[in-house]
Amino acid sequence: MAATRIEIRSDGSIKVEGDFELVDQNGNAFGLNGRTRIALCRCGHSENKPFCDGAHRKCGFQSTIVAFDLPPVPTTPATKA
C-alpha cells in the first residue's frame, strides 16, 4: 500500500490518509496539527473549504464514483531544431 491513500467517496468527500502535506496554490502548507486523515470538499458548499464539513448531505450533492483506468500518457513528438 502507498504511504498516502486517497479515496473518492460517492456522493461525498475526498478522504486523504497517510503521510501527506496539503498546500495552497502558493505552496503554503495548511496546519493540520498532526492529523493523518482529512476529508476534502467536493460539493463546493463547505463553510470550511477545502475541508469537508458535511454540507454535501444538506445540499443533495450526487456523484457516483467507480474507478477506471486513464488512457496512456500521450507522447510528445520531438521538436525540429
C-alpha positions in Angstrom: 0.0 0.0 0.0 1.2 3.5 -0.8 2.2 5.9 2.0 -0.8 8.1 1.1 -4.3 6.8 0.3 -6.9 9.0 -1.4 -10.4 7.7 -1.6 -13.1 9.5 -3.7 -16.4 8.8 -1.9 -19.6 8.6 -3.9 -21.9 11.4 -3.0 -19.3 12.8 -0.6 -15.9 14.0 0.2 -12.3 13.0 -0.8 -10.7 11.2 2.1 -6.9 11.5 2.4 -5.0 9.5 4.9 -1.4 8.6 5.5 1.8 10.7 5.2 1.0 13.8 3.2 1.3 17.6 3.1 -1.6 19.8 1.9 -0.6 23.1 0.4 -2.4 26.1 -1.2 -1.7 27.4 -4.7 1.2 29.4 -3.4 2.9 26.4 -1.8 1.9 27.4 1.8 1.2 24.4 4.0 -2.1 24.0 5.9 -1.5 23.4 9.6 -3.1 20.0 10.1 -1.9 19.7 13.7 -0.7 16.2 13.5 -3.8 14.8 11.5 -3.0 11.9 9.3 -6.6 11.7 8.0 -8.7 14.5 6.5 -11.7 14.9 4.2 -11.7 17.4 1.4 -14.9 19.0 0.0 -16.1 18.0 -3.4 -19.5 19.6 -3.4 -18.3 23.2 -3.1 -20.7 24.0 -0.2 -18.4 23.6 2.8 -18.1 26.6 5.1 -14.5 25.3 5.9 -13.1 24.8 2.3 -11.0 23.0 1.3 -12.1 20.7 4.1 -15.4 18.8 4.2 -17.9 19.9 6.8 -20.7 17.5 5.7 -22.5 20.1 3.7 -22.9 17.6 0.8 -25.6 15.8 2.8 -27.7 19.0 3.1 -27.3 20.3 -0.5 -28.1 17.0 -2.2 -24.7 16.5 -3.8 -24.7 13.4 -6.0 -21.7 11.9 -7.8 -21.3 8.2 -8.1 -17.6 7.2 -8.4 -16.3 4.0 -9.9 -12.6 3.5 -10.5 -11.4 3.3 -14.1 -8.1 3.3 -16.0 -6.8 6.5 -17.6 -5.6 6.3 -21.2 -1.8 6.2 -21.7 0.0 9.4 -21.4 0.4 10.9 -24.9 3.9 11.0 -26.3 5.2 14.4 -27.4 6.7 14.5 -30.9 10.3 15.6 -31.0 10.6 19.2 -32.0 12.7 20.1 -35.0 15.7 22.3 -34.4 
